[in-house]
Amino acid sequence: HYEYQNGKSRKRSNLPKQSTEIMKRWFDENMHNPYPSEEQKRHFAAVAGINLTQVSNWFINHRRR
């Protein structure tokens, strides 16, 4: 898959497994309300070494699956 940003293409890649583990654990423990607060999302981004948009998109996609 390729994503386009500013007219340039870049290869799509999956997030590293260790980045998703903390979010997966939180998601499983909070299935009754799988919507982390902005503060929680910032924490996930810092701990996982990814940006806030990636965290938000991960939760959006994970709720759909």
MODELLER restraints for C-alpha pairs under 7 A, 6 or more apart:
rsr = mdl.restraints
at = mdl.atoms
rsr.add(forms.Gaussian(group=physical.xy_distance, feature=features.Distance(at['CA:1:A'], at['CA:11:A']), mean=6.20, stdev=0.5))
rsr.add(forms.Gaussian(group=physical.xy_distance, feature=features.Distance(at['CA:1:A'], at['CA:12:A']), mean=5.50, stdev=0.5))
rsr.add(forms.Gaussian(group=physical.xy_distance, feature=features.Distance(at['CA:2:A'], at['CA:9:A']), mean=6.13, stdev=0.5))
rsr.add(forms.Gaussian(group=physical.xy_distance, feature=features.Distance(at['CA:2:A'], at['CA:10:A']), mean=5.53, stdev=0.5))
rsr.add(forms.Gaussian(group=physical.xy_distance, feature=features.Distance(at['CA:2:A'], at['CA:11:A']), mean=4.71, stdev=0.5))
rsr.add(forms.Gaussian(group=physical.xy_distance, feature=features.Distance(at['CA:2:A'], at['CA:12:A']), mean=5.44, stdev=0.5))
rsr.add(forms.Gaussian(group=physical.xy_distance, feature=features.Distance(at['CA:3:A'], at['CA:9:A']), mean=5.67, stdev=0.5))
rsr.add(forms.Gaussian(group=physical.xy_distance, feature=features.Distance(at['CA:3:A'], at['CA:10:A']), mean=5.52, stdev=0.5))
rsr.add(forms.Gaussian(group=physical.xy_distance, feature=features.Distance(at['CA:3:A'], at['CA:11:A']), mean=6.45, stdev=0.5))
rsr.add(forms.Gaussian(group=physical.xy_distance, feature=features.Distance(at['CA:3:A'], at['CA:12:A']), mean=6.31, stdev=0.5))
rsr.add(forms.Gaussian(group=physical.xy_distance, feature=features.Distance(at['CA:4:A'], at['CA:10:A']), mean=6.41, stdev=0.5))
rsr.add(forms.Gaussian(group=physical.xy_distance, feature=features.Distance(at['CA:19:A'], at['CA:48:A']), mean=4.36, stdev=0.5))
rsr.add(forms.Gaussian(group=physical.xy_distance, feature=features.Distance(at['CA:19:A'], at['CA:49:A']), mean=6.95, stdev=0.5))
rsr.add(forms.Gaussian(group=physical.xy_distance, feature=features.Distance(at['CA:23:A'], at['CA:44:A']), mean=6.90, stdev=0.5))
rsr.add(forms.Gaussian(group=physical.xy_distance, feature=features.Distance(at['CA:27:A'], at['CA:34:A']), mean=5.76, stdev=0.5))
rsr.add(forms.Gaussian(group=physical.xy_distance, feature=features.Distance(at['CA:41:A'], at['CA:52:A']), mean=6.55, stdev=0.5))
rsr.add(forms.Gaussian(group=physical.xy_distance, feature=features.Distance(at['CA:41:A'], at['CA:55:A']), mean=6.36, stdev=0.5))
rsr.add(forms.Gaussian(group=physical.xy_distance, feature=features.Distance(at['CA:42:A'], at['CA:52:A']), mean=6.19, stdev=0.5))
rsr.add(forms.Gaussian(group=physical.xy_distance, feature=features.Distance(at['CA:45:A'], at['CA:51:A']), mean=5.28, stdev=0.5))
rsr.add(forms.Gaussian(group=physical.xy_distance, feature=features.Distance(at['CA:45:A'], at['CA:52:A']), mean=5.60, stdev=0.5))
rsr.add(forms.Gaussian(group=physical.xy_distance, feature=features.Distance(at['CA:45:A'], at['CA:55:A']), mean=6.25, stdev=0.5))
